[in-house]
Amino acid sequence: MADNNQSPHAQGAPLVRIEDMRVHFGPVKAVDGVSFDIRRGETLGLVGESGSGKTTVGRAILRALDDIDGKVRFTLDDTSTDLRALRGEKLRAFRKHMQLIFQDPYSSLNPRMTVRDIIAEPLEAGAEKLSKSEIDTRVREIAQKCRLNLEHLRRFPHAFSGGQRQRICIARALVSNPEFVVCDESVSALDVSIQADILNLLMDLQDELNTTYLFIAHDLSVVAQISDRVAVMYVGQLMELTDTVTLFERPLHPYTKALFSAIPRLDPQSTFEPVRLAGDIPNPSDPPPGCRFSTRCPFARDRCRSEQPAWREVQPGHLVACHFAEDLADEPRSLSR
C-alpha cells in the first residue's frame, strides 16, 4: 500500500503487515477482512466504537488468539515471519519482540508481587536465559526510563496511584526491548491530566527505543496526540486510514466524519449540532450485504446496500472503503445538512 505521507518516525519497510485478517467467534464476525501495514518506528492509531473489533485486531496480531484467518507478517532484519505459523517454543521465543500494555492499571498488576517482580516477569518467563543480576540491571534501567524511583521496586502495587501503576505496566511491556507494542486503551482509565503525562512518556520512550506502537482507543483527541497515522474501524472492517493531519482536516468516509462531529466543542457560543445517525449498529453476526455503514449513512445509495466497497487508495497514502469517497470529499466534515 503506497503512502507518500511519511511519518516522522516511520523507517523503511513495514514492521507488521496484516492481510485479509478474519477473526470469527462462532457466527460473530469480529474482524472481517482487515488489511493494513504498521511501519517501523511509527504509531498507528486504531479507533472505533465499542465492539468495532479494534481490540480483537490487537490481540490477534500478538497471537493471543489462535483462530485467525489471513496473514500476520512480522519483518525483522529483512526476514519476514508469518506469526500464524509459529507454535510452541518458537512462538514463545518470538514474544520478546511484541508486548501489550493493558487498559486497566489496577487489575493488570498482581497485588502479591513487588514492582521489581512484575517488571521482571517477561524476562523470567521468556526464552532468553538471563542471570538474576542481568535481570535486575534491565529492570532498574527500564524503571528509570519510565520515571519510576528505584525505591519503588520493593513496593507492592497498592501503594501507587493509577498513573504510577500504568508506568509500571509500561516498564513491564518494554523491559524486553520489544520492537512492537500494542497499547490497548492504555490511558482511558486515567484522569485527563494523567493521560497527558502517560502519552508524553510513551512518545519519549518511542524516540529513545525506536518502538513501534499500535495505539487502540475510542477517544479521537487522545489518538491525535500520539499517532502518526490513524485507521478507523466499524463493525469488524476498516473504513479509512491515512496520516493523522489529513484524517482530522479532510476525512473522506461518512463514518469518520460522523465520529468527528461527536467530539465535544469547548466554545459555549457554538451553534454546532453533532450528527445523530439514524438506525442501529449492525449485528456482527448478521452484517448487511453491502457497506457495513450503509444502514446509517446519510449518503447511502442502492449500490452501497448491495455491494461491499473495496479497500482502496483514493489519494496517495489515503485508503478508504467507500464507493463514493471522491464524490463526498467536499461534503462538510460534520455531515451537517
N, C-alpha and C positions, 0 to 999 in steps of 0.2 A: 504494500500500500504506500504509494508515493506521498511524501509530505514535504513541502518546501518551507514549512513554518518550524524551523528547528528551535527547540527549547534551549535555554542557556545551559542546561545540564546534560542534554542528550549527547551521546557519543556513539557514532558509528551504527553498526547493525543492531537490530532488536535483541534485547536480552531474553525476553519472553515473547513467544508467538503463539496465539490461540487461533485455531482454525476450526470453524463449524462445531464449537463446543455445544454438547447437549447433555443436560442432566435432568432425568425424569424420575420422580418418586411415584411409582405406580402410574396413575393417569395424569398426575400433575407435571406439566412441562415447565419446571422451574427455570431452566435455561434452555433455549431452543434455537440453536444455530447462530451462536455468537462468534465473531472473528475480530481480532484486533492484535496489535503489537504493543509492547512496552519497551521503550528504548533504554539502553544502559544509562544510568545516572539521572533519569528523569522521574518526576512524579506524575502519574496518570490518575486523575480523579475519576471515580466511578459513582455516579449519582442516580437516584431514583427513589420512588416512594417505597414504603414498607411492602415487602412481598414482590418486588420487581425482579429479584434474582441476583442482586449485586453481591450479597454475602455468599451465596452459593458459588458464584464465579470465583471469588477469592479462595474459598475452601477447596474448590476443585483444582485450581492451579497448584495449591500446596499438597495435593494428594491426601487431603483429609477426608475426601470422598472417593470411593472406589468405582462406583458405577457411572463412568463418564464415557461419552462418545465424542469423537473428534480428536484433534491433536493439540497437545500442550508441549511445545518445544522450548528448551532452555539452552542458550548458547553460552558456553564458557571456553575461553582460549581457542576460539574458532571451531569448537566441537559442539555439534547440536545433539541434544539428548531429548528423546521423547519420554517425558515423565510418566506417561501411562504405561510404558513398558517396564518400568523399574519395579522390582519386588524385593522383599526381604532385606538382606544386608546391603544390597546396592541402593535401595531406597533410603535406608537408614543413614548410609554414608553421605547421600546427596542432600539430606535435610539440613546440613550445616550451611548450605548455600541459600536457604529460604526460611523465613520465620514469619510469625504472626504476632501482632500487637492487638490484644483483645479490647473490646469496648468497655467492659466494667473493671476498673482497677481494684474493686473491692472483692468481687467473687473470684477473680482470676489469680489471686495470690493465696497460697496455702498458709493459713494463720499459724500453723505449728512449725513453720520453717523460718529461720532467720533470713534477713535480706541477703546475706552472703550466699546461703544455700540456694535461695530462689534464683539469684542471678547465675550461679554456677551450674544449675541443673542442666541446661543444654550441653555444656561441656562434659559433664559427668555421664550423661545419657548417650552422648554421641559416639560415633565410631572412632573418632580421633582419640588416641590414648595419651593423656596428659598426666603429669605428676601433680600432686596436691599443690606444690609451690608454684607450678606453672599456671594452674587454675586460679590460685589466689592472686597472682600477678595480673592475669587477664581480668578478673573480677574487679580489682582495685582500679585498673586503667579505665574500664568502661563506666564504672561508678562515677569517677571524676569527670569523665566526658559528659555524663548525664546530670552533672551538677548535684551529685549526692555527696554528703560528707562521709569520709571513711568510717567515722564512728557509727554511722547508721547501719553498717554492715552487720553489727552484732545484735541489732534490734529485730523485733517482730513487726509484721505489717500493721497491727492495730495501733501502733504508735505514730502513724503517719496520716497526713491529710490525703484527700483524693488526688491532688496534683503530684504530691510526693510519691504516692503509690504508682501513679502512671509512669513516673520517671523510673521506678524500679522495673515496671513491665517493659519499658523501652530498653533498659540496660540488659534485661534478660534476653530480649529478642536480638540485640546487637552484639552480645558478648562473643558469639562465634564468628563475628565479622561476615555476616551473610551478604551476598550480592543483592538479594531481593527480599523485601519485607511487605507483607500485606497489613495495612493499618485499617482495621475493621471498626468503623465508627469510634476511633480511638480517643476522641475528645468530646463526644456527645454527652457523656455522663458528668462532665465537669462544668463548673461555673464559667461564664463567658471570660472573665479576667484570667482564669487559669488556662482556658483554652488557648489564648494568645501565647502564653508562656510555653505551653507544650508544642504548639505549632512552630514557634521560633526555634525551640530545641531540636525538633525533627529536621528543620531546614538546615540548621547549623551542623548537625551530625551528617546530613547528606553531603554537604560541601566538604566536610572533613574526611568522611569514609567512602565517598562516591557510591552511596547506597541508592538502589532503585526502589521506589515506592509504588504500590497500588493503594491509593487512598480512597477508601469506601466511605461514603457519607450521604446523608439526605439534606444537609444544610449547604445550600449553594454558596453562601457568604464565606463559610469555612473553606470549602473547596477552592474558591477563588484565591484565597491567601496562599495556598501551598502548591497548587497544581500547575504544571506546565501545559498539560492538555487535559481535556475533560471528555468523558464518554457518558451518555445519558441512556439509562435502561428503562424499559416499560414492559411489564408482563413477560419477562423472560427473554426479551430481544433488545438489541441496541437500536436506538432511534437516531443518534447523532454523535459524532466525535470530531473534534478539532482542537486547535490551541485555545487556551483559556480566554485570551483577549478577544479573539474572533467570536467565540461562543457567547460571551457576555455582551458584545457590541452588535453582533449581527447573526443571531441564531436563525436557522432555516426551518427546522422541523416544528410543526404546530405544537407538539407536546412540550418541546423545550421552551417555546415562547410562553406557554401556559405556566410552566414552572417558574419562569422569571416573573410573571405577573403576580405570583403568590408571595414574593418577597416583600416583607413589610416596609412601608415608606416612613421615614423619620420626620418628614415635613408635615406639621399639623394642618397646614393650609392646603395640602394637596387634595385635589378632587379625583385622583386616580382611583378607578374601580377595578379590582382584580377580576380576572376571568373566572367565571363559575361554570365549570364544564358540566354539561348535561350527561345523564346516564351514569352507569356504574362501571367500575373497572372490570374488565372481562375475567371470567373464571379461567385460571391457567389449566384446569382440567379439560376445558372445552372452549378454547380461544376462537375468535371469529375467523372465517376462512381467508380474509384479506389482511389488510393492515391491522395490527393489534389496537391501534388508536382510532380506528375508523368509527367505532361506536360512540365516540365522544368528540371527535374532531369537528370543529365548525366549518371546515373546508372540504369535508369528505365528499367524494363523488362515487359514482357506481363502480368505477374501476378499483377504488380503494377498498370497497366492501367485498370484492370478489377475487382480487389478485394481490398476493403478498408482494410488497415493494422490495426491490433488490437493495442490498447494502452496497452503495456505490459512491464514488468520489465525484462530487459535483463541482468542486473547486480544489486547487492544489492543497492537499492535506485536510480537506473538509469532507468527511463522509457522512452520508445521511440515508435513512431508509424511508423515502417518501417519493411517490410517483411525480409529485408536482412541486418539488422543492424550489426549482428555478422560478416557477410562476409565483410562488409565495414569498420570494426573497424580499420584496419591497413591502410586504404587509407589516403593520406595526408589530413591534416586539411583544406588546401586551395583548395582541389579538382583539383590541377594543373595536367594536363595530357600532 
